[in-house]
Amino acid sequence: MKAAFELAGEPRAQLGRTDSRRLRRAGKVPAIMYGGGEAPESLVLDHNTLRNQMGREAFYTSILTLKIGKKSQQVIVKAVERHPAKPLIMHMDFLRIREDVEITLNVPIHFLNEASAKGVKDQGGVVEHMLTDVEVRCLPRYLPEYLELDVTPLELNQIFHLSDIKLPEGVSLVALAHGHDHPVVAVNPPRAEEIDIPVETAAAPGEVPATAQAEPAKAEGEAGGEAKGEPAKGEAKGKGK
């Protein structure tokens, strides 16, 4: 069952950055509502009430009821502006909806049974998400809160694409409609672990490793032996003359 969300707003009489700062200091959030064949409306919402509602994932993919005085309007969230450093909502954009007009909206993907995927459980792989949400198109009454993708049969080095997502009635994927079957999730081999160098063979900074020290000694021994041995044939022949 889809969650029901209701928001209470007030018309915003004054506009501009100065007024926006004043509203935020007073615990309010400036907002705008547009679309639906009507003129845009500037609104003011209570910050804490709005933040509590936004704490639920379904808030972003549900049809919201926005009450302004005695008037109620069905809307969806189109944009959220947040403070870059503080947990504050700076501005909201709402889109009016009409029951007979399709809407596009990003909805999250819920991945099912990742731990029991064949490539993970039997083959030691690791699940990697390429996408975590996807843009859908549908009439408002068909809008899903999320889409599900069961990865149980996914084997090592295999990939599921957008076309592998089972879509509810009346819902289509925008990317697929444009011929883009993007990868969504894969099971990949785990990253190779770094091999630790044994302490006894590791050389200290500025110190020549023991194996490197042995080579010059061997070379010197060979050179000494050659000097003490018989002269090369060319040299012996020259002396004979």
C-alpha positions in Angstrom: 0.0 0.0 0.0 1.3 3.4 -1.0 2.1 5.8 1.7 0.0 8.9 2.0 1.7 12.3 2.5 0.0 15.6 3.3 1.8 19.0 3.5 0.4 22.3 4.6 1.7 25.4 2.9 1.0 29.1 2.8 1.1 31.6 -0.1 4.3 33.5 -0.3 3.6 37.2 -0.7 7.2 38.6 -1.0 9.9 37.3 -3.2 13.7 37.7 -3.4 16.8 36.6 -1.6 16.4 38.8 1.4 12.9 37.5 2.1 14.2 33.9 1.5 16.8 34.4 4.2 14.2 35.8 6.5 12.0 32.8 6.0 14.8 30.3 6.6 15.7 32.1 9.9 12.1 31.7 10.9 12.2 27.9 10.3 10.4 28.1 6.9 11.2 26.7 3.5 10.5 28.7 0.3 8.9 26.6 -2.4 7.3 26.8 -5.8 4.5 24.8 -7.4 4.1 24.8 -11.2 2.7 22.7 -14.1 -0.8 21.4 -14.6 -1.7 24.1 -17.1 -1.7 26.7 -14.3 0.5 29.6 -13.4 3.4 29.0 -10.9 2.6 29.6 -7.2 5.2 30.6 -4.6 4.7 28.9 -1.2 6.1 28.7 2.3 6.3 25.4 4.2 7.3 24.5 7.8 10.9 23.2 7.7 10.7 20.7 10.6 7.4 19.2 9.4 8.8 18.9 5.9 12.1 17.3 7.0 10.2 14.7 9.0 8.2 13.7 6.0 11.3 13.7 3.8 12.9 11.1 6.1 10.8 8.4 4.3 12.0 7.1 1.0 8.5 7.0 -0.4 8.1 10.7 0.0 10.0 11.3 -3.2 8.0 8.8 -5.3 4.5 9.4 -4.0 1.6 11.6 -5.0 1.6 14.3 -2.3 -1.4 16.3 -1.2 -0.4 19.9 -0.8 -2.9 22.0 1.1 -2.9 25.8 0.7 -5.6 27.2 2.8 -8.8 25.5 1.8 -7.4 24.4 -1.5 -5.7 21.0 -2.0 -3.5 20.0 -4.9 -1.9 16.7 -6.0 1.8 17.2 -6.6 5.1 15.3 -6.9 8.5 16.4 -5.8 10.6 17.6 -8.8 13.6 19.2 -7.1 15.1 19.7 -3.6 17.8 22.3 -2.8 19.8 21.5 0.4 22.4 23.4 2.4 25.9 22.2 1.4 27.1 21.8 4.9 24.1 21.8 7.3 21.0 19.5 7.4 18.7 22.3 6.1 16.3 22.3 3.2 16.8 25.5 1.2 14.1 25.3 -1.4 11.5 22.8 -2.9 10.0 22.4 -6.3 6.6 20.7 -6.7 4.9 19.7 -10.0 1.1 19.6 -10.2 -0.3 16.5 -11.7 -3.3 15.6 -13.8 -4.7 12.1 -13.7 -4.8 11.9 -17.5 -1.2 13.2 -18.2 1.9 11.0 -17.9 4.7 12.0 -15.6 8.4 11.2 -15.4 10.1 10.6 -12.1 13.2 8.8 -10.8 12.4 5.9 -8.5 14.9 3.8 -6.5 15.8 0.2 -7.3 15.6 -2.3 -4.5 18.0 -5.2 -5.0 16.7 -8.5 -3.6 18.7 -11.5 -2.3 22.2 -10.2 -2.8 23.8 -12.4 -0.2 22.2 -15.5 -1.8 23.1 -14.6 -5.4 24.7 -17.6 -7.1 27.8 -15.6 -8.0 28.2 -14.5 -4.4 27.2 -17.6 -2.4 28.8 -20.3 -4.6 31.5 -18.4 -6.6 32.8 -15.9 -4.1 31.9 -12.8 -6.1 30.9 -9.3 -5.0 27.8 -7.4 -6.0 28.4 -4.1 -7.7 25.5 -1.6 -8.4 25.8 0.5 -11.6 22.5 2.2 -11.0 20.5 2.7 -7.8 17.5 4.6 -9.3 15.9 4.9 -12.7 13.6 7.3 -14.5 10.1 6.0 -15.2 7.2 7.3 -17.2 3.5 6.5 -16.3 0.2 8.0 -15.4 0.0 9.2 -11.8 -2.1 6.3 -10.7 0.6 3.8 -11.8 3.5 5.6 -10.1 5.6 3.0 -8.1 7.4 3.8 -4.9 10.3 1.7 -6.1 11.3 -1.1 -8.5 12.6 -4.5 -7.5 15.3 -6.6 -9.1 16.0 -10.1 -7.8 19.7 -11.0 -8.2 19.5 -14.6 -7.0 20.3 -16.1 -10.4 23.1 -13.7 -11.2 26.4 -15.6 -11.7 30.0 -14.4 -11.5 30.9 -12.0 -14.3 27.2 -11.6 -15.3 25.3 -8.4 -15.6 21.6 -7.5 -15.3 20.4 -4.6 -17.5 17.4 -2.4 -17.4 15.5 -4.9 -19.6 15.9 -7.4 -16.7 13.7 -5.3 -14.4 10.1 -6.5 -14.1 7.9 -3.4 -14.5 4.5 -2.9 -12.9 1.4 -2.3 -15.0 1.4 1.0 -16.9 5.1 1.8 -16.2 7.9 2.2 -18.8 11.6 3.1 -18.5 12.6 6.3 -20.2 16.1 5.0 -21.1 14.7 1.8 -22.7 12.3 3.9 -24.7 15.3 5.7 -26.2 17.1 2.4 -26.9 19.5 2.5 -24.0 19.6 -0.8 -22.1 22.0 0.4 -19.4 23.7 -2.1 -17.0 22.2 -2.1 -13.5 24.0 -4.7 -11.3 26.8 -7.2 -11.7 28.6 -9.9 -9.7 32.4 -9.3 -10.1 35.4 -11.2 -8.8 36.8 -9.7 -5.5 39.7 -7.4 -5.9 43.1 -9.0 -5.6 44.6 -8.5 -2.1 48.0 -7.0 -1.9 50.8 -9.5 -1.2 52.6 -8.6 2.0 56.4 -8.6 1.8 58.0 -10.8 4.5 59.8 -8.8 7.2 63.0 -10.7 6.9 63.4 -10.1 3.2 62.3 -6.5 3.2 65.1 -3.9 2.9 65.3 -0.9 5.1 65.1 2.6 3.4 68.4 3.3 1.7 69.7 -0.3 2.2 70.5 -2.6 -0.7 68.5 -5.9 -0.5 70.5 -9.0 0.4 69.7 -10.6 -3.0 71.1 -7.5 -4.8 74.3 -7.6 -2.7 75.0 -11.3 -3.6 75.2 -10.6 -7.4 78.2 -8.2 -7.4 80.2 -10.6 -5.2 79.6 -13.4 -7.7 80.6 -11.1 -10.5 83.8 -10.1 -8.7 84.7 -13.8 -8.1 84.2 -14.6 -11.8 86.3 -11.6 -12.8 89.1 -12.6 -10.4 89.1 -16.2 -11.6 89.4 -15.0 -15.2 92.4 -12.8 -14.4 94.3 -15.6 -12.6 93.6 -18.1 -15.2 95.2 -18.7 -18.6 95.2 -15.7 -21.0 92.9 -15.6 -23.8 93.9 -17.5 -27.0 94.5 -14.3 -28.9 96.9 -12.9 -26.3 98.9 -16.2 -26.1 99.3 -16.4 -29.9 100.6 -12.8 -29.9 103.3 -13.5 -27.3 104.4 -16.6 -29.2 105.3 -14.4 -32.1 
